[in-house]
Amino acid sequence: MRLTQVGTGVPGLDNVLSGGYLAGCPTLLMGQPGCGKTLLLLQFLAEGARNGERVVCATCSEAPERLIGYMVALGHPADDWVRDGLLKMVDLRPEPGEVVVGALDLEVVKVRLDAALAVGGAIPPGARLGIDDLNRLAYAFDADGAAGPQTLGLLRLLRESGITTVISAADVPATRVTMVDYAVDAVIELRQTVEARLMTRTLRVTKMRGAGHGTNEYPFMIDEAGPTLMPPTQGQGHHRSRDGMVSTGHGRLDELLGGGLYKGASLLVSGSSGTGKTTLLGQLAHGLSEGGASVVYLTLEQDESELIHDFAGCGIDLAPHLASDRLRFRRARSVDCSLEEHLIRITRMVEREQPDALIVDAITSLADLDSLMAVKSMVLRLIDACKSRGVMIVMSELLSDASDMVSSLGLSSMLDTWVRLELARESSEYVRLIRILKGRGARTSQQIKEFQITGDGIRIEDPYVGAGTFVFGTAKVIREDQERREKANMTARLSRLRRDLEVLPGSFDAKVNEIVIERDKALEAIREEIESLQTRISDMDQGEATVSAARGGH
C-alpha cells in the first residue's frame, strides 16, 4: 500500500518530509513553549483551506478568535475562510470545574470534531484537523495532565477515521508518560537553543511510519510570514547552466576574467584588510547594473549611505542604478540572528526579489556566530540556493594577516571564479595586486596585475617587466621613467647616426676629389721638374762635348 502525503504549508518542511505529512494519519508536533508548534499547525490548516479543503482547528488552550487572528497576521484570509465554511473552529478548552467535578466524555470530543469536519453529513476527502495543545485537553480527563487511556483512545479514533491530523503538545513529563508519540504515525520534535546569546529553533523528525524523511536536525526561523526551513540538502544537484557571459563594466577586469562573468555563477573576492574588496564589489554592482542586470547588494558591515559615499569618492556612481531600481541595497547585522536564520532570511530575500545577482559583503562577518565548519556549511548552502535559482552570487572574504593569504572557508570546490587581492611591499610603499586564482569555463589571465583605486574608478595596470625585474607602484614609475629617458637618448643617437650615414659619403667623396687634384698637381710638378732636370743635364752634356771638341778632343 502506497502512502500519500499532503503539503505542510511550511517552506522547506515538505522537502524534509519527502512530500509532506502522512495523509489520513495523526502527526505529533512536540516541543517546549515558544518553539513554533502552533504556527506549524496553523500553516498546515491554511494550506488545506487555500486548496479548498475542509479544515478544522480544535483549540485546547487559546481562544478561537486569537488563533484566527494569528492566521490573519501570517497573511491568510482566515476570516473569509470562516465565512465561506472552509475553516471551522472547535473550542475544547477545559473549564477548571470540569477537572474537579468529573471527566470529560471522550465520545463527546469525537462527535464535536466529526460534526465540524462534516459537510452535508459526511466528512469530505482531504479534510484536515488540527488539535492545538493536546496537553490542556488531558487536564479534562486527569488532574495531572496525563490521562493516558483517554488521550490514546482519542488518537486511536482519529487514526481509524482516516483524517489527516496534526497535533501539538508540550514536551513535558506528562506527555512522555502518556506515550502519545507511540500512538501516532509521525513525530516531529521542536527545540530552541541559545548560544552566544543568539536563539536558534530546530526541528527533527524522530518518527514517520512508511515514508522516507530527513534524519538531521533542521534549523528554521519564524517571521511575519510564518515558519521557514532551509534544509542542508535542498537544491543540491539542480544548478542551472551558466549560460552566457556578462560584462563587469570594466574592460581590463573583463580581460583578466576571460571575457566577464557567467550568468548564475559564483564569485569570491578574497583579500586582507585594505586590499580594495568592497571597492571591487562596488565596481561589479555598477557594471552589472549598467548592463541591465537586477542586483541586490547585501551589506553585513557598512551602512548603505556610507557605501554610496565611499564608492562615489572612488569614481563609482551608483545613483542612476538606485534610481532605476536595478540596484537595491539591503542591510543585515551579523549579530541580529543565528547563522542558520541568516541563511533562511537571505534565501527568502532572493526568492522574494528575484535578482539576477546577489552581492554579499562580507561573508566572513558571520564567522563569529558559529564554528568554522558551520559557517562553511552555511555559505555552501547559500551558494547552492542561489545557483539552483540561476542567481549569480558575489561574495567578499576577509583574510586575516596571519592567514598567509590562505582562505579559511575552503570554498574552492563550489566557486566558479575566485579573485584574490593582495598588498605587496615595494621599497617604501604597499601596492595593491589582483590575480585570478580560478575561472571555470573561461580563459582567465595567469598574470598578476596592479590594482589601483583612483578618483576616477579602479585601474588595472601591468607591472614593469624587464632586465630580470618585476616591480609595481612607484618603483615601476621610476623604472618606466628611466626606460623612457634611455629610449629617448637612444632615439636621438639613432637619428644622429642616420644623418651621418647620409652626409658622410658625400663628405668623404669631396675630400677624395681634393686629394686627387693635389695628387695630379704633385705628379705634374714632379714631371715638370724631371723634364727640367733632364733638359739641364742634356744641355750640360752638350756643353761639355763642345768644350772638349774645342780643346782638340782631350
C-alpha positions as CSV (number, residue, x, y, z in Angstrom):
1,M,0.0,0.0,0.0
2,R,1.4,3.3,-1.1
3,L,1.1,6.2,1.4
4,T,0.0,9.6,0.2
5,Q,1.3,12.8,1.6
6,V,-0.2,16.3,1.9
7,G,1.6,19.7,1.9
8,T,2.6,21.2,5.2
9,G,2.3,24.8,4.2
10,V,5.8,25.4,5.6
11,P,8.5,26.3,3.1
12,G,11.2,23.6,3.2
13,L,9.4,21.2,5.5
14,D,7.9,19.2,2.6
15,N,11.4,18.7,1.4
16,V,12.4,17.3,4.9
17,L,9.4,15.0,5.0
18,S,9.9,13.9,1.4
19,G,6.5,15.2,0.4
20,G,4.6,16.4,3.5
21,Y,2.6,15.0,6.4
22,L,1.1,11.5,6.1
23,A,-2.4,11.6,4.7
24,G,-5.1,10.1,6.9
25,C,-2.7,9.7,9.8
26,P,-2.1,11.7,13.0
27,T,1.2,13.7,13.3
28,L,2.5,15.0,16.6
29,L,4.4,18.3,16.9
30,M,6.2,18.2,20.3
31,G,8.3,20.8,21.9
32,Q,8.8,23.4,24.7
33,P,6.8,26.6,24.7
34,G,8.0,29.1,22.1
35,C,9.3,26.5,19.6
36,G,6.6,27.3,17.0
37,K,4.3,24.3,17.3
38,T,1.1,26.3,17.0
39,L,2.4,28.2,13.9
40,L,3.3,24.9,12.1
41,L,-0.2,23.6,12.9
42,L,-1.9,26.8,11.6
43,Q,0.2,26.7,8.4
44,F,-1.0,23.1,7.9
45,L,-4.6,24.2,8.1
46,A,-4.0,27.3,6.0
47,E,-2.5,25.1,3.2
48,G,-5.6,23.0,3.2
49,A,-8.1,25.9,3.2
50,R,-6.1,27.6,0.4
51,N,-6.6,24.4,-1.7
52,G,-10.3,24.4,-1.0
53,E,-10.2,21.6,1.6
54,R,-12.3,21.5,4.8
55,V,-10.2,22.3,7.8
56,V,-11.0,22.3,11.5
57,C,-8.9,23.8,14.2
58,A,-9.6,22.4,17.7
59,T,-8.1,24.6,20.4
60,C,-7.4,23.3,23.9
61,S,-5.8,26.5,25.3
62,E,-6.1,29.6,23.2
63,A,-9.4,31.3,22.4
64,P,-10.5,30.5,18.8
65,E,-10.6,34.3,18.0
66,R,-6.9,34.5,18.9
67,L,-5.9,31.6,16.6
68,I,-7.9,33.2,13.7
69,G,-6.0,36.4,14.5
70,Y,-2.7,34.6,14.3
71,M,-3.6,33.2,10.9
72,V,-4.6,36.7,9.6
73,A,-1.3,38.1,11.0
74,L,0.5,35.4,8.9
75,G,-1.2,36.8,5.8
76,H,-4.0,34.3,5.5
77,P,-7.7,35.3,4.8
78,A,-8.9,33.3,7.8
79,D,-12.0,35.5,8.3
80,D,-13.0,34.7,4.7
81,W,-12.4,31.0,5.2
82,V,-14.6,31.0,8.3
83,R,-17.3,32.9,6.4
84,D,-17.1,30.5,3.4
85,G,-17.2,27.5,5.7
86,L,-13.7,26.2,4.8
87,L,-12.4,26.8,8.3
88,K,-14.2,25.7,11.4
89,M,-13.1,26.4,15.0
90,V,-13.8,24.0,17.8
91,D,-13.3,25.2,21.4
92,L,-12.1,22.2,23.5
93,R,-10.7,24.3,26.4
94,P,-11.5,22.6,29.7
95,E,-13.0,24.6,32.4
96,P,-11.5,24.4,35.9
97,G,-14.7,23.0,37.2
98,E,-14.6,20.1,34.7
99,V,-11.4,18.9,36.2
100,V,-12.8,18.9,39.7
101,V,-16.3,17.6,39.0
102,G,-15.6,14.8,36.7
103,A,-14.0,13.6,33.5
104,L,-14.9,14.8,30.0
105,D,-16.7,12.2,27.8
106,L,-14.3,11.0,25.1
107,E,-17.2,10.3,22.7
108,V,-18.4,13.9,23.1
109,V,-15.0,15.2,21.9
110,K,-15.0,12.9,18.9
111,V,-18.6,13.8,18.0
112,R,-17.8,17.5,18.1
113,L,-14.8,17.1,15.8
114,D,-16.7,15.0,13.3
115,A,-19.5,17.5,13.2
116,A,-17.1,20.3,12.5
117,L,-15.4,18.3,9.8
118,A,-18.6,17.1,8.1
119,V,-20.1,18.7,5.0
120,G,-23.6,17.6,4.2
121,G,-23.4,14.9,6.8
122,A,-20.2,13.3,5.7
123,I,-16.5,14.1,6.1
124,P,-15.1,15.1,2.7
125,P,-11.9,13.6,1.3
126,G,-8.9,15.7,2.1
127,A,-10.3,17.2,5.2
128,R,-7.7,18.4,7.7
129,L,-7.8,18.5,11.5
130,G,-5.5,20.4,13.8
131,I,-5.6,20.0,17.6
132,D,-3.6,22.6,19.4
133,D,-2.1,21.9,22.8
134,L,-3.3,18.4,23.5
135,N,-1.9,18.6,27.0
136,R,-4.5,21.1,28.0
137,L,-7.3,18.7,26.9
138,A,-5.7,15.9,29.0
139,Y,-6.5,18.0,32.1
140,A,-10.2,17.5,31.5
141,F,-9.6,13.8,32.0
142,D,-6.8,13.8,34.6
143,A,-5.8,16.5,37.1
144,D,-2.2,15.6,36.5
145,G,-2.5,16.2,32.7
146,A,-1.6,12.6,31.8
147,A,-4.9,10.9,31.0
148,G,-3.2,8.1,29.2
149,P,-6.2,5.9,28.3
150,Q,-8.4,8.8,27.2
151,T,-5.7,10.5,25.1
152,L,-4.6,7.3,23.5
153,G,-8.2,6.4,22.8
154,L,-8.9,9.7,21.1
155,L,-5.8,9.2,18.9
156,R,-7.0,5.7,18.0
157,L,-10.4,7.0,17.0
158,L,-8.8,9.8,14.8
159,R,-6.4,7.3,13.2
160,E,-9.3,4.9,12.4
161,S,-11.3,7.7,10.9
162,G,-8.6,8.4,8.3
163,I,-8.5,12.1,9.0
164,T,-5.2,13.9,8.3
165,T,-4.5,15.3,11.7
166,V,-1.7,17.4,13.1
167,I,-1.5,17.7,16.9
168,S,0.7,20.0,19.0
169,A,1.7,19.1,22.5
170,A,4.2,20.4,25.0
171,D,7.3,18.2,25.6
172,V,6.6,17.7,29.3
173,P,6.8,14.6,31.5
174,A,3.0,14.1,31.3
175,T,3.3,13.8,27.5
176,R,6.1,11.2,27.8
177,V,4.2,9.2,30.4
178,T,1.1,9.1,28.2
179,M,3.3,7.7,25.4
180,V,1.5,9.8,22.8
181,D,4.5,9.5,20.5
182,Y,3.9,5.8,20.2
183,A,0.2,6.2,19.2
184,V,0.8,8.5,16.2
185,D,2.3,7.7,12.8
186,A,4.8,10.7,12.8
187,V,6.6,12.7,15.4
188,I,8.4,16.0,14.9
189,E,10.3,17.4,17.8
190,L,10.9,21.1,18.0
191,R,13.6,22.8,20.1
192,Q,15.1,26.2,20.7
193,T,18.7,26.7,21.9
194,V,20.6,29.8,22.8
195,E,24.3,30.0,22.1
196,A,26.3,33.2,22.3
197,R,23.1,34.9,23.3
198,L,21.5,34.0,19.9
199,M,18.5,31.8,19.7
200,T,18.0,29.1,17.1
201,R,14.9,27.0,16.5
202,T,15.4,23.5,15.1
203,L,13.1,20.5,14.3
204,R,13.9,16.8,13.9
205,V,11.7,14.1,12.5
206,T,12.0,11.3,15.1
207,K,9.4,9.0,13.5
208,M,7.5,8.7,10.3
209,R,5.9,5.3,9.5
210,G,6.1,4.1,6.0
211,A,7.8,7.1,4.4
212,G,11.4,8.3,4.0
213,H,12.4,11.6,5.6
214,G,15.3,13.7,6.6
215,T,17.1,12.5,9.7
216,N,19.1,15.6,10.7
217,E,18.2,18.4,13.0
218,Y,17.0,21.3,10.8
219,P,17.1,24.9,11.8
220,F,14.1,27.1,11.0
221,M,13.0,30.7,11.5
222,I,9.8,32.4,12.2
223,D,9.0,35.8,10.8
224,E,5.9,37.7,9.6
225,A,5.2,35.1,7.0
226,G,5.5,32.2,9.5
227,P,8.0,29.3,9.8
228,T,10.6,28.6,7.1
229,L,13.2,25.9,6.8
230,M,16.4,25.7,4.8
231,P,17.3,22.0,4.7
232,P,21.1,21.4,4.2
233,T,20.4,19.3,1.1
234,Q,17.8,21.5,-0.6
235,G,18.6,22.4,-4.1
236,Q,21.8,20.4,-4.5
237,G,22.4,18.9,-7.9
238,H,19.9,21.1,-9.7
239,H,22.2,24.0,-10.7
240,R,21.1,25.9,-13.8
241,S,23.6,26.1,-16.7
242,R,26.0,29.1,-16.6
243,D,24.8,30.3,-20.0
244,G,26.5,33.3,-21.4
245,M,28.8,36.0,-20.0
246,V,28.0,39.4,-18.7
247,S,30.5,42.3,-18.6
248,T,31.7,43.7,-15.3
249,G,31.7,47.1,-16.8
250,H,35.5,47.3,-16.7
251,G,37.4,46.4,-19.8
252,R,40.7,45.3,-18.1
253,L,38.8,43.3,-15.5
254,D,36.9,41.5,-18.2
255,E,40.2,40.7,-19.9
256,L,41.5,39.2,-16.7
257,L,38.3,37.1,-16.2
258,G,38.4,35.8,-19.8
259,G,35.5,38.0,-21.0
260,G,33.4,38.7,-17.9
261,L,31.3,36.7,-15.5
262,Y,29.0,33.8,-16.3
263,K,25.3,34.3,-15.5
264,G,24.3,32.3,-12.5
265,A,27.9,31.7,-11.4
266,S,29.6,32.1,-8.0
267,L,32.4,34.5,-7.4
268,L,34.5,35.1,-4.3
269,V,36.8,38.1,-3.8
270,S,39.4,37.3,-1.1
271,G,41.9,39.7,0.5
272,S,43.2,41.1,3.7
273,S,42.1,44.4,5.1
274,G,42.7,47.4,2.8
275,T,43.1,45.5,-0.4
276,G,40.0,47.0,-2.0
277,K,37.5,44.2,-1.8
278,T,34.5,46.4,-1.2
279,T,35.5,48.8,-3.9
280,L,35.8,45.9,-6.4
281,L,32.3,44.8,-5.3
282,G,31.1,48.4,-5.9
283,Q,32.5,48.2,-9.5
284,L,30.8,44.9,-10.1
285,A,27.5,46.3,-8.8
286,H,27.9,49.3,-11.1
287,G,28.9,47.2,-14.1
288,L,26.2,44.6,-13.8
289,S,23.5,47.2,-13.2
290,E,24.8,49.2,-16.2
291,G,24.4,46.1,-18.3
292,G,20.8,45.8,-17.3
293,A,21.0,43.2,-14.6
294,S,19.0,43.4,-11.4
295,V,21.4,43.4,-8.4
296,V,20.8,43.2,-4.7
297,Y,23.8,44.3,-2.6
298,L,23.6,42.8,0.9
299,T,25.9,44.6,3.3
300,L,26.7,42.9,6.6
301,E,29.1,45.7,7.7
302,Q,28.7,49.2,6.5
303,D,25.5,51.2,6.1
304,E,24.1,51.9,2.6
305,S,24.8,55.6,2.8
306,E,28.4,55.0,3.8
307,L,28.9,52.7,0.9
308,I,27.4,55.0,-1.6
309,H,29.5,57.9,-0.3
310,D,32.7,55.7,-0.4
311,F,32.0,54.4,-3.9
312,A,31.4,58.0,-5.2
313,G,34.8,59.0,-3.8
314,C,36.3,56.3,-5.9
315,G,34.5,57.4,-9.1
316,I,31.8,54.8,-8.9
317,D,28.4,56.5,-9.2
318,L,25.6,54.2,-8.2
319,A,22.9,56.9,-8.0
320,P,21.4,56.2,-11.5
321,H,21.1,52.5,-10.8
322,L,19.5,53.1,-7.4
323,A,17.0,55.5,-9.0
324,S,16.1,52.9,-11.7
325,D,15.8,50.2,-9.1
326,R,18.2,48.0,-10.9
327,L,20.4,48.1,-7.8
328,R,19.0,47.7,-4.3
329,F,20.9,47.8,-1.0
330,R,19.8,45.5,1.9
331,R,21.4,45.7,5.4
332,A,21.7,42.9,7.9
333,R,23.9,42.9,11.0
334,S,25.6,39.6,11.7
335,V,24.6,39.7,15.4
336,D,20.9,40.1,14.6
337,C,20.2,36.4,14.5
338,S,21.8,33.0,14.3
339,L,23.8,31.7,11.4
340,E,21.0,29.4,10.1
341,E,18.4,32.2,10.4
342,H,20.7,34.4,8.3
343,L,20.7,31.7,5.7
344,I,16.9,31.4,5.6
345,R,16.5,35.2,5.6
346,I,18.9,35.7,2.7
347,T,17.3,32.8,0.7
348,R,13.8,34.2,1.3
349,M,15.0,37.6,0.1
350,V,16.4,36.1,-3.1
351,E,13.1,34.3,-3.7
352,R,11.1,37.5,-3.0
353,E,13.2,39.9,-5.0
354,Q,14.4,37.5,-7.7
355,P,17.6,39.4,-8.6
356,D,20.0,38.4,-11.4
357,A,22.9,38.9,-9.0
358,L,23.4,38.9,-5.2
359,I,26.4,40.6,-3.7
360,V,27.3,39.7,-0.1
361,D,29.8,42.0,1.7
362,A,31.4,40.4,3.6
363,I,30.6,36.8,4.2
364,T,33.2,36.4,6.8
365,S,31.2,38.8,9.1
366,L,29.3,35.7,10.0
367,A,32.4,33.8,11.2
368,D,31.9,34.7,14.8
369,L,28.4,33.2,15.0
370,D,29.4,29.6,15.0
371,S,32.3,27.2,14.3
372,L,34.3,27.4,11.1
373,M,32.7,24.2,9.9
374,A,29.2,25.5,10.5
375,V,30.0,28.8,8.7
376,K,31.4,26.9,5.7
377,S,28.3,24.7,5.6
378,M,26.0,27.8,5.6
379,V,28.0,29.5,2.8
380,L,28.0,26.4,0.7
381,R,24.2,26.1,1.1
382,L,23.8,29.8,0.2
383,I,25.8,29.3,-2.9
384,D,23.8,26.2,-3.7
385,A,20.5,28.1,-3.1
386,C,21.5,30.9,-5.5
387,K,22.9,28.7,-8.2
388,S,19.9,26.5,-8.2
389,R,17.8,29.6,-8.9
390,G,20.1,30.9,-11.6
391,V,21.2,33.8,-9.5
392,M,24.8,35.0,-9.7
393,I,26.3,35.3,-6.2
394,V,29.3,37.5,-5.5
395,M,30.9,37.4,-2.0
396,S,33.9,39.0,-0.3
397,E,36.1,37.3,2.2
398,L,38.4,39.0,4.7
399,L,41.7,37.1,5.1
400,S,43.5,37.7,8.3
401,D,47.1,38.9,8.3
402,A,48.1,35.7,9.9
403,S,46.4,33.5,7.3
404,D,49.3,33.9,4.8
405,M,46.6,34.8,2.2
406,V,45.0,31.3,2.5
407,S,41.2,31.1,2.7
408,S,39.9,29.7,5.9
409,L,36.5,28.8,4.4
410,G,37.8,26.3,1.9
411,L,35.1,27.1,-0.7
412,S,37.1,26.5,-3.9
413,S,35.1,23.4,-5.0
414,M,31.9,25.4,-5.1
415,L,33.3,28.5,-6.7
416,D,33.2,29.3,-10.4
417,T,35.5,32.3,-10.2
418,W,38.0,33.2,-7.4
419,V,39.7,36.6,-7.3
420,R,42.4,37.4,-4.8
421,L,43.6,40.9,-3.9
422,E,46.9,41.4,-2.1
423,L,49.1,44.0,-0.6
424,A,52.8,43.8,-1.7
425,R,55.6,45.9,-0.3
426,E,57.7,47.6,-2.9
427,S,60.5,49.6,-1.4
428,S,58.9,52.1,0.9
429,E,55.2,51.6,-0.1
430,Y,52.5,49.0,-0.3
431,V,50.9,48.2,-3.7
432,R,47.6,46.5,-4.3
433,L,47.7,43.5,-6.6
434,I,45.0,41.4,-8.3
435,R,45.1,37.9,-9.6
436,I,42.6,35.3,-10.8
437,L,43.0,32.1,-8.9
438,K,40.2,30.2,-10.7
439,G,37.8,30.7,-13.5
440,R,35.7,27.7,-14.7
441,G,35.0,27.7,-18.4
442,A,36.9,30.8,-19.1
443,R,40.5,31.6,-20.3
444,T,41.4,33.7,-17.4
445,S,44.7,35.6,-17.2
446,Q,47.5,34.0,-15.3
447,Q,49.3,37.2,-14.7
448,I,49.5,39.4,-11.6
449,K,48.3,42.9,-12.2
450,E,48.4,46.1,-10.2
451,F,45.1,47.1,-8.7
452,Q,44.8,50.9,-8.3
453,I,41.9,52.8,-6.6
454,T,41.7,56.3,-8.0
455,G,39.2,59.2,-8.0
456,D,38.1,58.0,-11.5
457,G,37.4,54.4,-10.6
458,I,39.6,51.4,-10.4
459,R,42.5,50.9,-12.7
460,I,44.3,47.6,-13.5
461,E,47.8,48.1,-14.7
462,D,50.6,45.8,-16.0
463,P,53.7,45.5,-13.9
464,Y,57.2,46.6,-15.1
465,V,58.9,43.6,-16.5
466,G,62.4,44.0,-17.8
467,A,66.1,43.4,-17.1
468,G,65.2,40.5,-14.9
469,T,63.0,42.6,-12.7
470,F,59.2,42.5,-11.9
471,V,58.1,45.6,-10.0
472,F,54.9,47.7,-9.2
473,G,54.0,51.0,-7.8
474,T,56.5,53.9,-7.5
475,A,59.4,51.6,-8.4
476,K,57.5,50.8,-11.6
477,V,57.1,54.5,-12.4
478,I,60.8,55.1,-11.8
479,R,61.8,52.2,-13.9
480,E,59.5,53.3,-16.7
481,D,60.7,56.9,-16.5
482,Q,64.3,55.7,-16.7
483,E,63.4,53.4,-19.6
484,R,61.7,56.3,-21.3
485,R,64.7,58.6,-20.9
486,E,67.1,55.9,-22.1
487,K,64.9,55.2,-25.1
488,A,64.7,58.9,-25.9
489,N,68.5,59.1,-25.8
490,M,68.9,56.1,-27.9
491,T,66.4,57.5,-30.4
492,A,68.3,60.8,-30.6
493,R,71.6,58.9,-31.1
494,L,70.0,56.8,-33.8
495,S,68.8,60.0,-35.6
496,R,72.3,61.4,-35.5
497,L,73.8,58.3,-36.8
498,R,71.4,58.2,-39.7
499,R,72.1,61.8,-40.6
500,D,75.9,61.0,-40.5
501,L,75.2,58.0,-42.7
502,E,73.6,60.2,-45.2
503,V,76.2,63.1,-45.1
504,L,79.5,61.1,-44.6
505,P,79.7,59.6,-48.0
506,G,79.4,63.0,-49.7
507,S,81.9,64.5,-47.3
508,F,84.5,61.8,-48.0
509,D,83.9,62.0,-51.8
510,A,84.7,65.7,-51.6
511,K,87.9,65.0,-49.7
512,V,88.8,62.3,-52.2
513,N,88.4,64.8,-55.1
514,E,90.6,67.3,-53.3
515,I,93.3,64.6,-52.8
516,V,93.1,63.6,-56.4
517,I,93.6,67.2,-57.5
518,E,96.5,67.6,-55.2
519,R,97.9,64.3,-56.4
520,D,97.6,65.4,-60.0
521,K,99.2,68.7,-59.2
522,A,102.1,66.9,-57.4
523,L,102.6,64.5,-60.2
524,E,102.6,67.3,-62.7
525,A,105.1,69.2,-60.7
526,I,107.3,66.1,-60.5
527,R,107.0,65.5,-64.2
528,E,107.9,69.2,-64.9
529,E,110.9,69.0,-62.5
530,I,112.1,65.7,-64.1
531,E,111.7,67.2,-67.5
532,S,113.6,70.4,-66.4
533,L,116.4,68.3,-64.9
534,Q,116.7,66.2,-67.9
535,T,116.9,69.2,-70.1
536,R,119.6,70.8,-68.0
537,I,121.5,67.6,-67.9
538,S,121.3,67.3,-71.6
539,D,122.4,70.9,-72.0
540,M,125.3,70.2,-69.7
541,D,126.3,67.1,-71.6
542,Q,126.2,69.0,-74.9
543,G,128.2,71.9,-73.4
544,E,130.9,69.5,-72.2
545,A,131.1,67.9,-75.7
546,T,131.5,71.3,-77.3
547,V,134.3,72.3,-74.9
548,S,136.1,69.0,-75.5
549,A,135.9,69.4,-79.2
550,A,137.4,72.9,-78.9
551,R,140.3,71.6,-76.9
552,G,141.2,69.1,-79.5
553,G,139.4,66.1,-78.3
554,H,141.0,66.0,-74.9
